[in-house]
Amino acid sequence: MSIALPGLDEMSKRRYDVVVAGAGVAGSVASKLIAERGFKVALIESRPSSSVGTKVCGDGVGIHEFNLAGVALPRAEVERTVRGVKFYSPPENMIFAILGPGVTLNRHAFGQRLLQEAQDQGVEFFSESAVTRALLEEDKVAGVVARHLGRLEEFRAAVTIDATGITAAVRKTLPPSWPVAERLDRSRIGVGYREYRRVTSEFEDYCSLYYDWEAAPGGYCWIIPKKGNLVNTGLLVPWSHSIATGLESRFEKFLRENSALRDSEFVRSEIGLVPLDHPLPTAVAGGFLTIGDAACHANPLNGDGIGPAMLSAKIAADVVGSCLGRGVSSVDALWRFNVEYMRVQGHRYSGNRVFSDFMRGLKAGEVVSLLKALGVKKEYTSGDLFSELSYLNRLQMILRVGVRPRFISHLLATIRRMRAVSTHCREYPTEPSRFNRWRTILDGYIGTQIRRPHTSGIISS
Ligand SMILES: Cc1cc2nc3c(=O)[nH]c(=O)nc-3n(C[C@H](O)[C@H](O)[C@H](O)COP(=O)(O)OP(=O)(O)OC[C@H]3O[C@@H](n4cnc5c(N)ncnc54)[C@H](O)[C@@H]3O)c2cc1C
């Protein structure tokens, strides 16, 4: 059920404990969990209620991601169960697999379920209401302004959560001097071209990633099985590569060369964006917190962001619930979100950002060598890939895959740097006063300081 907005006079008196902007995975999960703790929550979404959940996505999620976030496993929303992810070098040479059960989702049905669960907990849902900016009062966020049917309305709250995805609609309107307001560099945006296609026989129960850098330089192509003979297929590349040559013509090369897609029938196509950066070094301000893609929580190596959106929503709900229970919402109080997120997931994704920079700098042949080096074991369990690689004997690796010693030492240096970044993030400062020093060290590890305070949009050109 969506609620029609009342007039401005009535609206200006309207107050909530928490206002959540964006009813994607992050926003719907967070608002449900906070309402469950007995707080009054408004969830504000720019789209009509019926289209919540529609999202350009590969639709694949590991079962462990639901367990980690404490979100009930999908049932009716599952289109296929999968056994893991297979990695290919071009055109179709399977190198290794990471095993672990997963599902491919009907994203629309999944989004509708999460929204319904939020409303069942008493969350007030406002559809077709686009948040335009944060309300600021005495150096704190005091809510948001949203546009509904051409009118601006105020939603006030002790805590405001920005879960508006890559647009970061609230965060981008915060004062540029606030660390949480830093903008996303365009080079760190992944552009995805996705097609649904009907193949001639059912695709196997694996998500398949193809590292064909002629088709998808700096990224990858994928085929993910859906219900029956339907597949979700496409490519994800860094922003710069999406401009040089059209995504569609890049995808055609993959389509021509992949035997599983031969004679397949086009159903529909779309384009979508995902952040491929390390998580925001701080995701909080006074009365404010940001989660999911709005906080760059997707995995910078592959763009997987459904699990991170659910997890960051859970951590946010725990922290916000405990803060509101004590009647506080200052930056100091909300800071625990940063510490927890970095401890549970952010440390790993910050390290992955280092590895993704290394990958992007490789030539097509070097990517194949890298995959072969990783393919010394044919099957991995989720999470043990990099530890395995770092223990490999250098000479063994050179002999096995015939790569140059300089490449191997660069690779091993990258893995050491990943580890250092990950350790640094696990030692996240427990108080804001120590943040600047911690941040300077992080920038030193990650390379150039690519994020600057924003001037207009959240994305810099
Ligand atoms: C091509 C592609 C393939 C992907 N494949 C996978 C995959 O296979 N597995 C995986 O785990 N992840 C994948 N992802 C990433 C994943 O889809 C996202 O990380 C995830 O959906 C992020 O969820 P979110 O809730 O943070 O943001 P979103 O899902 O983007 O939700 C944001 C919500 O905010 C609303 N909104 C935006 N602006 C406003 C505003 N001003 N006011 C009010 N509401 C607003 C939007 O309408 C939307 O409902 C892929 C992404 C892309 C682009």
The ligand as a MOL file (V3000), in Angstrom:
LIG
                    3D

  0  0  0     0  0            999 V3000
M  V30 BEGIN CTAB
M  V30 COUNTS 53 58 0 0 0
M  V30 BEGIN ATOM
M  V30 1 C 24.7650 -4.6950 -14.9800 0
M  V30 2 C 24.7440 -5.0160 -13.5180 0
M  V30 3 C 24.8080 -6.3410 -13.1010 0
M  V30 4 C 24.7650 -6.6360 -11.7290 0
M  V30 5 N 24.7660 -7.9460 -11.3550 0
M  V30 6 C 24.7250 -8.2690 -10.0370 0
M  V30 7 C 24.6570 -9.6220 -9.6220 0
M  V30 8 O 24.5830 -10.5560 -10.4250 0
M  V30 9 N 24.6540 -9.8680 -8.2850 0
M  V30 10 C 24.7120 -8.8780 -7.3540 0
M  V30 11 O 24.7540 -9.1680 -6.1510 0
M  V30 12 N 24.7270 -7.5780 -7.7250 0
M  V30 13 C 24.7180 -7.2440 -9.0430 0
M  V30 14 N 24.6930 -5.9350 -9.4230 0
M  V30 15 C 24.6890 -4.8730 -8.3910 0
M  V30 16 C 23.3670 -4.7660 -7.6540 0
M  V30 17 O 22.2910 -4.7360 -8.5510 0
M  V30 18 C 23.3740 -3.4930 -6.7890 0
M  V30 19 O 24.6000 -3.4080 -6.1000 0
M  V30 20 C 22.2310 -3.4980 -5.7630 0
M  V30 21 O 20.9960 -3.5450 -6.4120 0
M  V30 22 C 22.3250 -2.2340 -4.8880 0
M  V30 23 O 21.1640 -2.0950 -4.1250 0
M  V30 24 P 20.7730 -0.6820 -3.4800 0
M  V30 25 O 19.5380 -0.9040 -2.7160 0
M  V30 26 O 21.9600 -0.1070 -2.8080 0
M  V30 27 O 20.5170 0.2870 -4.7200 0
M  V30 28 P 19.3910 0.2220 -5.8480 0
M  V30 29 O 19.0010 -1.1670 -6.1270 0
M  V30 30 O 19.9260 1.0310 -6.9890 0
M  V30 31 O 18.1330 0.9610 -5.1960 0
M  V30 32 C 18.0650 2.3460 -5.0750 0
M  V30 33 C 16.6080 2.7550 -4.9780 0
M  V30 34 O 16.5660 4.1620 -4.7330 0
M  V30 35 C 15.6050 4.7660 -5.5880 0
M  V30 36 N 15.9990 6.1590 -5.7840 0
M  V30 37 C 17.0200 6.6520 -6.5360 0
M  V30 38 N 17.0480 7.9840 -6.4600 0
M  V30 39 C 16.0300 8.3540 -5.6360 0
M  V30 40 C 15.5550 9.6100 -5.1540 0
M  V30 41 N 16.1200 10.7690 -5.5190 0
M  V30 42 N 14.4940 9.6210 -4.3090 0
M  V30 43 C 13.8910 8.4510 -3.9210 0
M  V30 44 N 14.2990 7.2390 -4.3720 0
M  V30 45 C 15.3600 7.1910 -5.1960 0
M  V30 46 C 15.6800 3.9230 -6.8620 0
M  V30 47 O 14.5110 4.0740 -7.6480 0
M  V30 48 C 15.8390 2.5260 -6.2750 0
M  V30 49 O 14.5920 1.9380 -5.9880 0
M  V30 50 C 24.7120 -5.5940 -10.7840 0
M  V30 51 C 24.6250 -4.2680 -11.1970 0
M  V30 52 C 24.6420 -3.9680 -12.5520 0
M  V30 53 C 24.5350 -2.5460 -13.0160 0
M  V30 END ATOM
M  V30 BEGIN BOND
M  V30 1 1 1 2
M  V30 2 1 2 3
M  V30 3 2 2 52
M  V30 4 2 3 4
M  V30 5 1 4 5
M  V30 6 1 4 50
M  V30 7 2 5 6
M  V30 8 1 6 7
M  V30 9 1 6 13
M  V30 10 2 7 8
M  V30 11 1 7 9
M  V30 12 1 9 10
M  V30 13 2 10 11
M  V30 14 1 10 12
M  V30 15 2 12 13
M  V30 16 1 13 14
M  V30 17 1 14 15
M  V30 18 1 14 50
M  V30 19 1 15 16
M  V30 20 1 16 17
M  V30 21 1 16 18
M  V30 22 1 18 19
M  V30 23 1 18 20
M  V30 24 1 20 21
M  V30 25 1 20 22
M  V30 26 1 22 23
M  V30 27 1 23 24
M  V30 28 2 24 25
M  V30 29 1 24 26
M  V30 30 1 24 27
M  V30 31 1 27 28
M  V30 32 2 28 29
M  V30 33 1 28 30
M  V30 34 1 28 31
M  V30 35 1 31 32
M  V30 36 1 32 33
M  V30 37 1 33 34
M  V30 38 1 33 48
M  V30 39 1 34 35
M  V30 40 1 35 36
M  V30 41 1 35 46
M  V30 42 1 36 37
M  V30 43 1 36 45
M  V30 44 2 37 38
M  V30 45 1 38 39
M  V30 46 1 39 40
M  V30 47 2 39 45
M  V30 48 1 40 41
M  V30 49 2 40 42
M  V30 50 1 42 43
M  V30 51 2 43 44
M  V30 52 1 44 45
M  V30 53 1 46 47
M  V30 54 1 46 48
M  V30 55 1 48 49
M  V30 56 2 50 51
M  V30 57 1 51 52
M  V30 58 1 52 53
M  V30 END BOND
M  V30 END CTAB
M  END
